[in-house]
Amino acid sequence: MRLKIVLECNSGDVLTYNYNFYLYKAIIRAMHKTGKLVRNRYHGMNYFTFSQLYFDQYGIAADGIQNFGNSVIWYVSSPRVYFLENLLRGLKRAGCLSLGKVRMPIEDIEVLGDPDIGEVMEFSCMSPITITSCPNLVEERPRYGRIEDYDFTEKLRLDLINKFYRIYDSLPVDENLEFEFNQRYIENKRRVSRLVEFNGIKILGYMIPFLVKGNPELIRLGYQLGFGNRNNCGFGMVKVWYPPVGKQARLENDLTETSAI
């Protein structure tokens, strides 16, 4: 399940490029507004992910992203329904989100159900997928996986199995999972990598559609919680991807992919 959050944003406002930390803090503050009992319940729990911001129209300014539309859309996803229920309450109480100096009132929040998940699914990224040898950001400098690494997809599989165990306190009956990144997309795009700064730390990720085959329970968890590491920092969120067919469909798909930044 996920929330679709519509934010009012004045045309001409400039938002910082590296807004992930502001969005993360907005979630934490919203959860705090739901009361002491809920805050204690979620202490140490970070089972959520969120998307990049989606603009109707935007431009690139010297110091950030300049909005030319009337609203900005943001998505938050989690396998924990009660987390999203309390986040919804907290956001409504907050009434707005602040990204640095830009204050954006919350216009609407919609609850979205999960799509049907089968043994074969194709997804596109709503936020970059990252794999690191040091996922907890401790003192050791992390080494970020490259998409061309031989074990990149294997690390994605093992990460999902680990998440499954942490959430359900058991291992999945079927641990099979295969990933195939869209090579045509990679060849046609000038850049598929993203370098995001989160609270002073630079994180490398990738925005590439991919096919995944295997256990639907693991695939569903990836859809709900995100693929790869640093999900609660705004990494690994996906949506069902429908490959474009024909010139108009390709145009619509390109607009969808580039409207998030």
Protein Blocks (a to p, Z undefined) as FASTA:
>chain_A
ZZdddddddehiacdfblmlmmmmmmmmmmmmnojklmmmmgoiacbcddddddfbdcdd
fkbccdfbfbdcdddddfblklmmmmmmmmmmnopacehjaccddfbdcddddddddfbd
cdddfbdcdddfblnopabdcddddfklmklmmmmmmmmmmmmmmmnopacfblcdcddd
dfklmmmpmblcdcddeehiacdddddddddedjfklmmmmmmnogcehklnogaiacdd
dddedjklmmmmmmmmmmpZZ
